[in-house]
């Protein structure tokens, strides 16, 4: 049944892709025919979602396809873990595809041939990675996923910056793919099998540890493990519309699936790898949210938030590695449970942010925070969805993000159960970094909610002054009926409701996760998180408890009681309108670009985290005061910028070294055949000498 549903989804995707390539937006069919590939994506997503639900409720199944690809035996593995991720990712894909259809229907949307094909390739590649049973099928689907990222980011290129972003996305994808290829070759060579399930026979040792490291690097590159996060801040914004949600909320999570699957295949890692993953995860989360808080463009804020949440997931995964390395099933279970819960939260919230921001960006003509002031008021459904997603990523109750981060903190607090000092210190250090990350996340998303959702549309623009924010000001209010079509509104509502409802239904979510992770840790161990049908605990009893379901009753009651008490004690004055002068940039009456801005809001963060952000400040005197005793203030311009340490201290020197090497090698191209034959002879002799020395 699961295989039949997957095949039906694959057939729908192939039909949609053929339609896009043969009669795309520039074809004779016009825009109506151009919508067919996105409708096919909706059908394919629904089929894959149904296949995941069926896989969770049935026994695991292996499907042998013979020598389909000509490299070893081709097989598919539809188990509980694959079913869990099919259900999560393609449930989100249904909502994203619905939003894609409404986004593509707009007359103002410029569709390019290949965009829909790239999205369909992303969906097919994601599903294939989840069910691949052999090395070649897995790597083929993984590289196809990298190609889909390149197609989406290069669709409708406008300038050289977008072109460089698509090439950076492809380059980092190839780095991750190369790490996986090398790790798989080591495991296949040691075990003598190309079937992934057979690699559990590889004994612990140097080769096992090397393969483990390569696999963590390969999968970690997909969701922004430092120092491989450089493509995310430029790659996600380069993709158009809801394609960003498909990349961040759907496809990037196959990296999480890969880590989970190979933990079950390879078993216990070396303890030092758990320490490294814990510290790298905490550092990734901290760097991601620090740079998210100072970005001026909304798409880059959300993109850096993906780096942050990838770091949090990786930190919880480090707890699971620590538990596996010392043989503690309970610690491994709480780490995997916390990481999976946060994967669910991030996938839902990030998809909600990117789909809703696509509507607001199209209405304002820019993704700069200043240009997006009040967009949430103009487009209420998109604004509400954006606010819910932002609150979830800020980990505020009663959203799904609050529950998942609570579990992450509870998992990190179990370090006292370990005996190794290094792992205990690593968990404590990672916990401190994640705690700081949580506070900075609240600040970062408070800023975007304040400007995008709660702000007011700019109403004043000085005559003749340049447009500072990339959009005309004052911005006319868009028609609310054009916010999204029926399917788009349903998709937005699904994502917003999921961020709230899944939190209330966390006990049932944990039961579902326990089934999905049963191939890694016993389901009964994960279900120990259910202290009672409505109360949760971090696997270990008598440590702490939480009831997100009761929060949905207690919090509204508390708000209602406070509001009623305020109304009674104020004798009705609480609801009377009060008019006071507005505070703007510490000076009343300042409006327009001179008012309190997104830049000013983030300036304290630039100063406090100057060592992390590499803040550089410049003050230029533009106009001197009159030297005639008049009280005239000088006119100065203040500039502040941040420097990404990974890009500045790692990639930039590497780029310069590569260019210098290329210039040196270029001199060897003399064009003479005898010179080239001489180069080949020298290389051959050197290789023979190296082989002889190794023997």
C-alpha positions in Angstrom: 0.0 0.0 0.0 2.8 2.5 0.9 4.7 1.6 -2.2 1.6 2.0 -4.4 0.9 5.4 -2.9 4.5 6.5 -3.5 4.4 5.3 -7.1 1.2 7.3 -7.6 2.8 10.4 -6.2 5.9 9.8 -8.4 3.6 9.5 -11.5 1.9 12.8 -10.6 5.2 14.5 -10.2 6.5 13.2 -13.5 3.4 14.4 -15.3 3.8 17.8 -13.7 7.4 18.1 -14.6 6.8 17.1 -18.2 4.1 19.7 -18.4 6.4 22.4 -17.0 9.3 21.6 -19.4 7.2 21.1 -22.5 4.5 23.8 -22.1 5.7 26.0 -19.2 4.8 29.6 -18.5 6.1 30.8 -21.9 4.1 28.1 -23.7 0.8 28.4 -25.5 -1.2 27.1 -22.6 -0.8 30.4 -20.7 -0.9 30.7 -17.0 -3.6 28.1 -16.4 -1.5 25.4 -17.9 1.5 26.7 -16.0 -0.4 26.0 -12.8 -0.8 22.3 -13.6 2.7 21.3 -12.3 2.0 22.9 -8.9 -1.4 21.0 -8.8 0.6 17.9 -9.6 2.9 18.7 -6.7 -0.1 19.0 -4.4 -1.3 15.5 -5.5 2.1 14.0 -5.1 2.5 15.5 -1.7 -0.8 14.1 -0.6 0.1 10.6 -1.9 3.5 10.7 -0.1 1.8 11.9 3.1 -0.7 9.0 3.0 2.1 6.6 2.3 3.9 7.8 5.5 0.8 7.4 7.6 0.3 3.9 6.3 4.0 3.1 6.9 3.7 4.2 10.5 0.8 1.8 11.1 2.2 -1.2 9.4 5.2 -3.5 9.5 8.5 -2.3 7.9 8.8 -3.5 4.3 11.8 -4.0 2.0 11.2 -3.8 -1.8 13.8 -5.3 -4.1 14.0 -3.7 -7.5 16.7 -6.0 -8.9 19.6 -4.4 -10.7 17.5 -1.4 -11.8 20.4 1.1 -11.8 23.1 -1.4 -12.8 25.2 -0.8 -9.6 24.6 -3.6 -7.1 21.0 -4.5 -6.0 18.5 -1.7 -5.9 16.1 -1.7 -3.0 13.7 0.5 -1.0 13.2 0.4 2.7 9.8 1.7 3.9 10.0 1.5 7.7 8.7 3.4 10.7 11.5 6.0 10.5 10.8 6.7 6.9 7.1 6.8 7.6 7.6 9.4 10.4 9.5 11.8 8.1 7.2 11.1 5.1 4.2 12.1 7.3 5.9 15.2 8.7 7.6 16.6 5.5 4.8 15.8 3.1 2.1 17.0 5.4 3.9 20.3 5.3 4.4 19.9 1.5 0.6 19.7 1.0 0.3 23.2 2.6 3.3 24.6 0.8 2.0 23.3 -2.6 -1.4 24.9 -1.9 0.4 28.2 -1.3 2.5 27.7 -4.4 -0.6 27.4 -6.5 -2.1 30.7 -5.2 1.3 32.4 -5.5 1.7 31.3 -9.1 -1.9 32.5 -10.0 -1.1 36.1 -9.3 -0.8 38.2 -12.5 2.1 40.0 -11.0 4.1 36.8 -10.4 6.7 36.2 -13.1 7.0 32.5 -13.6 10.0 31.0 -15.3 10.2 27.6 -17.0 12.0 25.2 -14.7 10.7 26.6 -11.4 7.9 24.1 -11.0 10.2 21.3 -12.3 12.8 22.2 -9.6 10.1 22.1 -6.9 8.8 18.7 -8.2 12.4 17.4 -8.3 12.8 18.5 -4.7 9.7 16.5 -3.6 10.7 13.4 -5.5 14.3 13.5 -4.3 13.2 14.0 -0.7 10.8 11.0 -0.8 13.5 8.8 -2.5 16.1 9.7 0.1 13.7 8.7 2.9 13.0 5.2 1.4 16.3 4.4 -0.3 17.7 1.1 0.8 21.0 1.0 -1.1 24.0 3.3 -1.5 23.5 4.2 -5.2 19.8 5.1 -4.8 20.5 7.2 -1.8 23.3 9.1 -3.3 21.5 9.6 -6.6 18.5 11.0 -4.8 20.8 13.2 -2.6 22.5 14.7 -5.6 19.2 15.2 -7.3 18.1 17.2 -4.2 21.2 19.3 -4.5 20.3 19.9 -8.2 16.8 21.0 -7.3 18.2 23.5 -4.8 20.3 24.9 -7.7 17.3 25.1 -10.0 15.2 26.9 -7.4 17.8 29.4 -6.4 18.8 30.2 -10.0 15.2 30.5 -11.3 14.6 34.0 -12.6 18.1 35.4 -12.0 18.2 39.2 -11.8 21.8 40.0 -11.1 25.2 38.6 -10.4 24.6 38.4 -6.7 21.7 35.9 -7.2 23.9 33.9 -9.6 26.7 33.7 -7.0 24.1 32.6 -4.4 22.9 29.7 -6.6 26.5 28.6 -7.3 27.3 28.8 -3.5 24.2 26.6 -2.8 25.4 24.1 -5.4 29.0 24.2 -4.1 28.1 23.5 -0.5 25.7 20.8 -1.6 28.5 19.1 -3.5 30.7 19.3 -0.4 28.1 17.5 1.7 27.5 15.0 -1.1 31.3 14.3 -1.4 31.5 13.7 2.4 28.7 11.2 2.2 30.2 9.5 -0.8 33.5 9.0 0.9 31.8 7.8 4.1 29.6 5.4 2.2 32.6 4.0 0.3 34.5 3.3 3.5 31.5 1.5 4.9 30.8 -0.5 1.7 34.4 -1.4 1.4 34.6 -2.7 4.9 31.3 -4.6 4.9 31.3 -5.8 1.3 27.7 -4.6 0.8 26.0 -1.7 -0.9 22.9 -2.2 1.1 22.7 0.4 3.9 21.2 -2.0 6.5 24.3 -4.3 6.2 26.6 -1.6 7.4 25.8 -2.3 11.1 28.4 -5.1 10.7 31.2 -2.6 10.6 33.1 -3.0 13.9 34.2 0.0 16.0 37.6 1.4 15.0 39.4 4.1 13.1 37.4 3.4 9.9 34.1 3.3 11.7 34.9 6.7 13.4 36.1 8.2 10.2 32.9 7.2 8.4 30.8 8.6 11.3 32.5 11.9 11.1 32.0 12.1 7.3 28.4 11.3 7.6 27.8 13.9 10.3 29.5 16.5 8.1 27.6 15.5 5.0 24.2 15.6 6.6 25.0 18.6 8.8 25.9 20.6 5.7 22.2 20.4 4.6 20.9 22.3 7.6 23.8 24.7 8.3 26.4 23.0 10.6 29.2 25.5 11.2 31.4 26.1 9.2 29.2 24.8 6.3 26.3 27.3 6.9 27.5 29.9 4.4 25.1 28.9 1.7 21.9 29.3 3.7 21.8 33.1 4.2 22.3 33.6 0.5 20.6 30.5 -0.9 17.2 30.7 0.8 16.6 34.4 -0.1 17.6 33.7 -3.8 14.7 31.3 -4.2 11.3 32.8 -5.2 8.2 32.8 -3.1 7.2 29.6 -1.4 10.2 27.8 -2.8 12.1 29.0 0.3 9.6 27.1 2.5 10.1 24.0 0.4 13.9 24.2 0.9 14.0 25.2 4.6 10.9 23.4 5.9 10.9 20.2 3.8 14.1 19.3 2.0 16.6 20.5 4.6 15.2 18.0 7.1 16.4 15.1 5.1 19.7 15.9 6.8 18.1 15.2 10.1 16.6 12.0 8.8 20.1 10.9 7.6 21.6 11.5 11.1 18.8 9.5 12.7 19.0 6.6 10.3 22.8 6.2 10.4 22.8 6.4 14.2 20.7 3.2 14.0 23.0 1.7 11.4 26.4 2.5 12.9 25.5 2.3 16.6 27.6 3.8 19.3 29.9 6.6 18.2 33.3 7.5 19.9 32.8 9.8 22.9 34.9 12.5 21.4 32.5 12.8 18.5 29.6 13.4 20.9 31.6 16.2 22.5 32.4 17.7 19.1 28.8 17.6 18.0 27.5 19.1 21.2 29.9 22.1 21.0 29.5 22.6 17.3 25.7 22.5 17.7 25.7 25.1 20.4 28.1 27.3 18.4 26.0 27.0 15.3 22.8 28.0 17.2 24.5 31.0 18.8 26.1 32.3 15.6 22.9 31.8 13.7 20.6 33.8 16.0 23.3 36.5 16.6 23.4 37.2 12.9 19.6 36.8 12.5 19.1 39.6 15.0 21.0 42.2 13.0 19.9 41.5 9.5 18.0 44.3 7.6 16.2 41.9 5.2 13.5 39.7 6.4 14.5 36.8 4.2 18.0 36.8 5.7 16.6 37.0 9.2 14.5 33.8 8.6 17.5 32.1 6.8 19.9 32.8 9.7 17.1 31.5 12.0 17.4 28.2 10.1 21.0 28.0 11.0 20.1 28.6 14.6 17.5 25.9 14.7 19.7 23.5 12.9 22.3 24.1 15.7 19.6 23.4 18.4 18.6 20.1 16.6 22.3 19.1 16.4 22.8 19.8 20.1 20.0 17.5 21.1 21.4 15.0 18.6 24.7 15.3 20.5 22.9 14.3 23.7 21.7 11.2 21.9 25.2 10.4 20.7 26.5 10.9 24.3 23.9 8.4 25.5 24.7 5.9 22.8 28.5 6.2 23.5 28.0 5.3 27.2 25.2 2.8 26.7 22.4 4.8 28.3 19.2 4.1 26.4 17.2 6.6 28.3 19.7 9.5 27.5 19.8 8.5 23.9 15.9 8.4 23.9 15.6 11.9 25.4 18.1 13.3 23.0 16.4 11.9 19.9 12.9 12.8 21.2 14.0 16.4 21.9 15.7 16.7 18.5 12.7 15.2 16.7 10.3 17.5 18.5 12.3 20.5 17.5 12.6 19.3 13.9 8.8 19.2 13.8 8.5 22.7 15.3 11.1 24.2 13.0 9.7 22.6 9.9 6.2 23.9 10.6 7.2 27.4 11.8 9.8 28.0 9.1 7.3 27.0 6.4 4.8 29.4 7.9 7.3 32.2 7.9 8.5 31.8 4.4 5.0 31.3 2.8 3.5 34.3 4.6 6.5 36.5 4.0 6.3 35.7 0.3 2.8 37.4 0.2 4.0 40.4 2.1 7.1 40.8 0.1 5.1 40.7 -3.2 2.7 43.4 -1.8 5.5 45.8 -0.7 7.9 45.1 -3.5 10.9 44.5 -1.1 11.9 42.3 1.7 13.6 45.1 3.7 12.2 45.4 7.2 11.5 49.1 6.8 9.7 48.6 3.5 7.6 45.8 5.2 6.3 48.0 8.0 2.7 47.2 8.5 2.5 44.5 5.9 0.8 42.2 8.5 -2.0 44.8 8.9 -2.5 45.0 5.1 -2.6 41.3 4.7 -4.2 40.0 7.9 -4.0 36.2 7.2 -0.4 36.4 6.1 0.4 38.6 9.1 -1.3 36.3 11.6 0.5 33.2 10.1 3.8 35.1 10.2 3.2 36.1 13.9 2.4 32.5 14.9 5.5 31.2 13.2 7.7 33.8 14.7 6.3 33.2 18.2 6.9 29.5 17.7 10.5 30.0 16.7 11.0 32.4 19.7 9.9 29.4 21.8 7.1 31.2 23.6 4.1 29.3 25.0 1.8 27.9 24.0 3.4 27.1 20.7 5.1 24.0 19.4 8.5 25.7 19.6 8.1 26.2 23.4 7.5 22.5 24.0 10.4 21.4 21.8 13.0 23.8 23.3 11.8 22.8 26.8 12.6 19.2 25.9 16.0 20.2 24.5 16.9 22.0 27.8 15.7 19.1 29.8 17.9 16.7 27.7 21.0 18.9 28.2 20.4 19.1 32.0 20.9 15.3 32.3 24.7 15.6 32.2 25.0 14.7 35.9 24.0 11.1 34.9 27.3 10.7 33.0 30.7 9.9 34.4 32.9 11.3 31.7 34.1 14.8 32.5 34.5 15.8 28.9 30.9 14.9 27.9 29.5 16.5 31.1 31.4 19.8 30.4 30.3 19.7 26.7 26.6 19.3 27.6 26.9 22.1 30.2 28.6 24.4 27.6 26.1 23.5 24.9 23.3 24.2 27.4 24.7 27.6 28.2 25.0 28.5 24.5 21.4 27.2 23.7 20.1 29.3 26.7 21.7 32.4 25.3 20.4 31.5 21.9 16.8 31.3 23.3 17.0 34.8 24.8 18.4 36.3 21.6 15.8 34.5 19.5 13.0 36.3 21.5 14.7 39.6 20.8 15.2 38.8 17.1 11.6 37.8 16.4 10.2 40.6 18.6 11.9 43.0 16.2 10.3 41.4 13.1 6.9 41.1 14.7 7.0 44.7 15.8 7.9 46.1 12.4 6.2 43.6 10.0 3.0 42.7 11.9 2.3 45.4 14.5 3.9 48.4 12.7 2.1 50.9 10.6 2.6 51.5 6.9 4.9 54.5 6.1 2.9 57.5 5.4 5.5 60.2 4.9 8.3 60.5 2.5 10.1 63.8 2.1 9.9 65.2 -1.5 13.0 64.5 -3.5 14.5 62.2 -0.8 15.9 58.9 -2.1 14.0 55.7 -1.3 16.2 54.2 1.4 14.4 50.8 1.6 13.9 49.6 -1.9 10.2 50.3 -2.2 8.1 53.3 -3.0 6.8 55.2 0.0 4.1 55.8 0.8 3.1 52.3 -0.1 -0.5 51.9 -1.2 -2.5 49.3 0.7 -3.0 46.1 -1.3 -6.4 44.6 -1.8 -7.0 42.0 0.9 -8.9 39.9 -1.6 -5.7 39.4 -3.5 -3.7 38.2 -0.5 -4.0 34.6 -1.5 -6.4 32.4 -3.4 -8.6 29.8 -1.6 -5.9 27.1 -1.7 -3.3 29.6 -0.5 -5.4 30.7 2.4 -6.1 27.0 3.4 -2.3 26.4 3.2 -1.5 29.4 5.4 -4.2 28.4 7.9 -2.9 24.8 8.0 0.6 25.9 8.9 -0.6 28.5 11.5 -3.0 26.1 13.2 -0.3 23.3 13.2 2.1 25.5 15.1 -0.5 25.9 17.8 -2.5 22.7 17.7 0.5 20.3 17.7 1.6 21.9 21.0 -1.7 21.1 22.6 -1.6 17.6 21.2 2.0 16.9 22.2 1.2 13.7 24.1 -0.2 12.2 20.8 2.8 13.6 18.9 5.1 11.8 21.3 3.3 8.5 20.7 3.7 9.0 17.0 7.4 9.8 17.4 7.9 6.7 19.6 6.6 4.6 16.7 8.8 6.3 14.2 12.0 6.0 16.3 11.3 2.4 17.4 14.1 1.2 15.1 16.6 3.3 17.1 15.4 3.1 20.7 12.5 1.1 22.2 9.2 2.8 21.8 8.4 2.1 25.4 11.4 4.1 26.5 10.3 7.2 24.6 6.8 6.8 25.9 8.2 7.2 29.4 8.0 10.9 28.6 4.3 10.6 29.2 4.0 11.0 33.0 0.3 10.9 32.5 -2.0 11.3 29.5 -1.7 15.0 29.8 1.6 15.6 31.6 5.1 15.2 30.1 8.5 14.5 31.6 12.0 14.2 30.1 12.0 10.4 30.0 13.5 10.3 33.5 10.8 10.4 36.2 10.7 12.8 39.1 12.9 15.4 37.3 10.4 18.0 36.0 7.0 18.0 34.3 5.1 20.1 31.7 1.6 20.0 30.4 1.3 21.9 27.1 -2.2 20.7 26.8 -3.3 22.3 30.1 -1.5 25.5 29.1 -4.2 26.0 26.5 -6.7 26.1 29.3 -4.6 27.9 32.0 -3.2 30.7 29.9 -6.5 32.0 28.5 -8.1 31.8 31.9 -5.2 33.7 33.4 -5.5 36.4 30.8 -9.2 36.6 31.2 -8.8 36.9 35.0 -6.2 39.7 34.7 -8.3 41.6 32.2 -11.4 41.3 34.4 -9.5 42.4 37.5 -8.0 45.4 35.6 -11.4 46.4 34.4 -12.9 46.2 37.9 -10.1 47.9 39.8 -9.8 50.7 37.2 -13.6 51.3 37.4 -13.9 51.2 33.7 -11.0 53.5 32.9 -9.0 50.6 31.6 -11.0 50.6 28.3 -11.2 54.3 27.8 -9.0 55.6 25.0 -6.0 57.6 26.1 -4.1 59.8 23.7 -0.5 60.7 24.5 2.4 61.9 22.3 4.1 59.1 20.5 7.8 58.4 21.4 9.9 58.1 18.3 13.6 58.1 18.4 13.5 59.9 21.7 12.0 62.9 19.9 8.3 63.6 19.4 7.1 64.3 15.9 9.9 62.4 14.0 8.5 60.2 11.2 9.6 58.5 8.1 13.2 57.2 7.7 14.2 59.2 10.8 11.9 57.3 13.1 12.9 54.4 15.3 14.1 51.8 12.7 14.9 48.2 12.5 18.6 49.2 12.4 18.3 51.1 15.6 16.4 48.2 17.2 19.3 45.9 16.5 22.0 48.3 17.4 22.3 47.2 21.1 22.8 43.7 19.9 25.6 44.8 17.6 27.4 46.5 20.5 26.8 43.7 23.1 27.9 41.0 20.8 30.6 43.0 19.0 33.2 40.3 19.5 30.9 37.6 18.0 29.6 39.7 15.1 32.8 41.5 14.3 31.0 44.9 14.5 32.7 47.7 12.6 31.6 51.3 13.2 32.2 54.4 11.1 31.2 58.0 11.8 31.6 60.6 9.1 31.2 64.4 9.6 29.0 65.6 6.8 28.4 69.2 7.9 30.3 71.3 10.4 28.5 73.8 12.7 28.6 77.4 11.8 31.5 79.2 13.4 29.6 82.4 14.2 28.4 81.6 17.7 25.2 80.1 16.5 23.9 77.1 18.3 23.9 74.7 15.3 24.6 71.0 15.7 27.0 69.1 13.5 25.5 66.7 10.9 27.2 63.3 11.1 26.5 59.9 9.4 26.9 56.7 11.5 27.5 53.4 9.8 27.7 50.0 11.4 28.3 46.6 9.8 29.0 43.1 10.9 31.5 40.6 9.7 30.7 36.9 9.4 33.7 35.2 11.0 33.5 31.9 9.0 33.4 33.7 5.7 36.1 36.2 6.7 38.6 33.9 8.4 38.0 30.6 6.5 36.4 31.0 3.1 38.0 34.3 2.0 41.6 33.1 2.6 40.7 29.9 0.9 39.3 31.8 -2.1 42.4 33.9 -2.3 44.7 30.9 -2.1 42.6 29.1 -4.8 42.8 32.1 -7.2 46.6 32.4 -6.6 47.0 28.7 -7.4 44.9 29.1 -10.5 47.1 32.0 -11.7 50.2 29.9 -11.0 48.8 26.9 -12.9 47.7 29.1 -15.7 51.4 29.9 -16.5 51.9 26.2 -17.2 49.5 26.4 -20.1 52.1 27.1 -22.8 50.2 25.4 -25.6 53.2 23.1 -26.4 52.5 19.4 -26.7 55.9 18.4 -25.5 55.4 20.4 -22.3 52.2 18.7 -21.6 53.7 15.2 -22.2 56.5 16.2 -19.8 54.0 17.2 -17.1 52.2 13.9 -17.5 55.6 12.0 -17.2 56.5 13.9 -14.0 53.1 13.2 -12.5 53.3 9.5 -13.4 56.7 9.1 -11.8 55.6 10.9 -8.7 52.6 8.6 -8.3 54.7 5.5 -8.8 57.2 6.7 -6.2 54.3 7.4 -3.8 52.8 3.9 -4.3 56.2 2.3 -3.7 56.7 4.3 -0.5 53.3 3.3 0.8 54.0 -0.4 0.2 
